[in-house]
C-alpha cells in the first residue's frame, strides 16, 4: 500500500522528533544518521505520573532511558527498610544504562518525582550500535564491571549497619579465598583488622568487638589472624539487616 505524502510526513514526525532528542545526548551525538534510523524500531516514549515506579532492585533490564522532562529518584532500600538516595536524575540524564549494557538486573530502585517523560532505547537497539565495534563492546564490559563494583560498595556503606557490612564482607572474602586450612569451615586468608575495618568504613576497635562477639557465639573462629566461618547461615541472616 502506497502512503500519501501527508500520511508519510505524519509517520516520519515521531521518528524525526526522537532522533533530534537522541542527538541532544552526548552518547548519540556522533552516531551516523543511518544507524540512528536503524534503531528507531527499538526507541519508545513513555510518561510517568508522580511517584510511579520505573524499576526496582532486581528487575530485569530490557532498556535504558534518557529523561526528557521531570526527575527520577534512584535509591537503595535495605531489607530492614533503610533508604539511601544515591542520585536525583533530571532532564538529559541517562538511567539504566549499566544493566542494559551488561545484561544484569537493576541494582537500584527508580521512581518518578513529579510528572516525568522518558525516551527509552531497548537493549536490542543498543546491541545494533555495538555490533560493528568489538573493541568498544569490550571496553563497555569492563566499565560496567567496575561501576557495579562501586555501586555494590556504595550500597553496602549507605544502608547497612556495621555488623551487616562486616558479615557481608567476611562472606565475600571467603568466596575469593577458598578454604585451605579447615575442611569443615570456610577460611579467610590472613587480613589485618585495620584493613578489614577500612573495607567497611568502620573503626578497628568496633570491628574487634564484633568479631569477639561472633567468636563467642560460635559464628566464626579466629586463629593466627585467620578467620574461619563456622555458621555461614547466621552471618547471612545478619548481612540482610
BELPE-V490271 format. One record per pair of residues at least 12 apart in sequence whose ideal C-beta (glycine too) atoms are under 6 Angstrom apart, sorted by the first residue. I is the first residue (numbers start at 1). J is the second residue. Records with the same first field share a line. If there is no record, write none. Layout:
I->J + J
This chain:
15->40
18->43
19->36
21->119
25->66
38->128
39->125 + 128
42->122 + 124 + 125
43->121
44->120
45->119
46->118
47->117
48->112 + 116
49->115
50->114
52->112
53->111
54->110 + 111
55->106 + 110
56->109
57->106 + 109
58->105
59->105 + 106
60->105
61->96 + 99 + 100 + 106
62->123
63->120 + 122
64->96 + 97 + 100
65->95 + 96 + 118 + 120
66->94 + 119
67->89 + 91 + 93
68->117 + 119
69->91 + 117
70->114 + 115 + 116
71->90 + 113 + 114
72->89 + 95 + 110
73->111 + 113
74->86 + 87 + 108 + 110
75->109
76->155 + 158 + 159
77->109
78->159
79->240
80->241
82->159
84->158 + 159
98->144 + 147
100->123
101->140 + 144
102->144
107->151
157->201
162->202
163->210 + 238
164->238 + 239 + 241
165->200
166->200 + 210
167->235 + 238 + 239
168->239
169->199 + 200
171->235
173->188
174->186 + 188 + 229
177->189
182->228
185->228 + 229 + 230
186->229
187->226 + 228
188->227
190->225 + 226
193->207 + 208
219->231 + 234 + 235
